[in-house]
Amino acid sequence: MNTLSIDDILTAAPPLRAIIARAAAKRRAPYRERLGEYERAKSEAASLVGFGSAVPGLQSSRAWEVLIGTLSDVLNI
């Protein structure tokens, strides 16, 4: 079982912190705005996590799922 955490991901790809922080700033926005932020964040993160990542430890569907779960929680989607 893979125990990759969001902390592991943020340590390996620090620019993701800014993406999550921008998402957190929209937490209380209307649903459509939060959904737009979710899509923007996913697009921006695609080169940093998952199969598009330059970091071998983040080139997995598990890393992508952890990040997406975090974004969903942060944006309350």
C-alpha positions as CSV (number, residue, x, y, z in Angstrom):
1,M,0.0,0.0,0.0
2,N,1.3,3.4,-1.0
3,T,1.3,5.9,1.9
4,L,2.1,9.0,-0.1
5,S,0.7,12.1,1.7
6,I,0.0,15.6,0.6
7,D,3.0,16.7,2.8
8,D,5.2,14.4,0.8
9,I,3.9,15.8,-2.5
10,L,4.3,19.4,-1.3
11,T,7.9,18.7,-0.2
12,A,8.7,17.2,-3.6
13,A,7.0,20.0,-5.6
14,P,6.9,23.2,-3.6
15,P,5.1,25.2,-6.3
16,L,2.0,23.2,-5.5
17,R,1.8,25.1,-2.2
18,A,0.9,28.3,-4.2
19,I,-1.8,26.4,-6.2
20,I,-3.4,25.1,-3.0
21,A,-3.2,28.5,-1.3
22,R,-5.0,30.1,-4.3
23,A,-7.7,27.4,-4.1
24,A,-8.0,27.9,-0.3
25,A,-8.6,31.7,-0.9
26,K,-11.7,30.7,-2.9
27,R,-13.2,28.3,-0.3
28,R,-16.1,30.6,0.5
29,A,-16.8,31.7,-3.1
30,P,-19.9,30.6,-5.0
31,Y,-19.9,27.1,-6.2
32,R,-19.3,28.0,-9.9
33,E,-16.3,30.0,-8.9
34,R,-14.9,27.2,-6.8
35,L,-15.4,24.8,-9.6
36,G,-13.6,27.1,-12.0
37,E,-10.7,27.4,-9.5
38,Y,-10.7,23.6,-9.2
39,E,-10.3,23.2,-13.0
40,R,-7.6,25.9,-13.1
41,A,-5.7,24.3,-10.3
42,K,-5.8,20.9,-11.9
43,S,-4.5,22.3,-15.2
44,E,-1.7,24.1,-13.5
45,A,-0.7,21.1,-11.3
46,A,-0.7,18.6,-14.2
47,S,2.9,19.4,-15.0
48,L,4.0,19.0,-11.4
49,V,2.2,15.9,-10.2
50,G,1.1,12.7,-11.9
51,F,2.5,11.3,-15.1
52,G,3.5,14.7,-16.4
53,S,5.8,15.4,-13.4
54,A,9.5,15.7,-13.7
55,V,9.9,14.3,-10.2
56,P,9.9,10.4,-10.4
57,G,8.3,10.0,-7.0
58,L,5.3,12.0,-8.2
59,Q,4.8,10.2,-11.5
60,S,1.9,8.1,-10.3
61,S,-1.9,8.1,-10.3
62,R,-1.7,7.9,-6.5
63,A,0.1,11.2,-6.3
64,W,-2.5,12.8,-8.6
65,E,-5.4,11.3,-6.6
66,V,-3.9,12.7,-3.3
67,L,-3.6,16.2,-4.8
68,I,-7.0,16.1,-6.4
69,G,-8.5,15.0,-3.1
70,T,-6.8,17.8,-1.3
71,L,-8.0,20.4,-3.8
72,S,-11.6,19.0,-3.5
73,D,-11.4,19.3,0.3
74,V,-9.9,22.8,0.2
75,L,-12.6,24.1,-2.2
76,N,-15.4,22.1,-0.6
77,I,-16.5,20.6,-3.8
